[in-house]
Amino acid sequence: MMKPPHQLLKPIASLAGGLSLALLVSAPCFAVPRLNLSGYPNPAPGLKRWVIQPPGLLPRSSDPLISAKPIDWRIQLIVGQTVMLDCNVQRLAGSGMTMRMLPRASGKALFEVKGPVAVISTKMACPDDQSSKSSFLSLGKQPYLVPYNAAWPIVVDLPDTLQLRWRIWKAETRQHNGLQL
C-alpha cells in the first residue's frame, strides 16, 4: 500500500531541519552584511567601501571571568595592507582613521581613511640568502575600538590599496579598585 505524499516527505523534512540546525550550530561566527546602508553617502572617489555586520550571537566563553554581555564587548578595526617584507623595518604611514556621525542615519557612523597611505622602510641592503615573506602591516599603533552593536553595520571607506580586518574584544567580568592618592 502506498503512503500519501505528505507522509513520505516527513522524514525528509525532519532530516533537512536537523542538518540545517547542525550546520547553524557548527558554523563559525563571522560578519554577514545585511547591506541596509540607507543614510550612508557613497564612498568618495578613490575609496572602497568595507562593511562589517557583527554577529548577533557569539559562543559563550568557558571562562567565567569573560563577560557574556555585548555591552562589555568592542570591535577592533584593523586597517592595513599586505606587503612583502625583507630584512628592513617597514610600516605604513598616512592619515589615521576618522569617524563621522551621519545625521540622516540616526546615530550611525562612517569610518574613513582619507589621503595616501604609503609603506615606508629602512633602506638596508639585505643578505642574498634571506628570502622575503608576505605579511599584513597595520596602520597606526593603537587599536581602534568601536562599541559592539549587532543591530548596525560598521561601514569603513578606505583607499584602494588598503584592507580591513576586525576582531572582537570581550571584557572581564571582575572590576578592580583604583588607587586613590
C-alpha positions, 0 to 999 in steps of 0.5 A: 500500500502506498503512503500519501505524499505528505507522509513520505516527505516527513522524514525528509523534512525532519532530516533537512531541519536537523542538518540545517540546525547542525550546520547553524550550530557548527558554523563559525561566527563571522560578519554577514552584511545585511547591506541596509546602508540607507543614510550612508553617502557613497564612498568618495572617489578613490575609496572602497567601501568595507562593511562589517555586520557583527554577529548577533550571537557569539559562543559563550566563553568557558571562562567565567571571568569573560563577560557574556554581555555585548555591552562589555564587548568592542570591535577592533578595526584593523586597517592595513595592507599586505606587503612583502617584507625583507630584512628592513623595518617597514610600516605604513604611514598616512592619515589615521582613521576618522569617524563621522556621525551621519545625521540622516542615519540616526546615530550611525557612523562612517569610518574613513581613511582619507589621503595616501597611505604609503609603506615606508622602510629602512633602506638596508641592503639585505643578505642574498640568502634571506628570502622575503615573506608576505605579511599584513602591516597595520596602520597606526599603533593603537587599536581602534575600538568601536562599541559592539552593536549587532543591530548596525553595520560598521561601514569603513571607506578606505583607499584602494590599496588598503584592507580591513580586518576586525576582531572582537574584544570581550571584557572581564567580568571582575572590576578592580579598585583604583588607587586613590592618592 
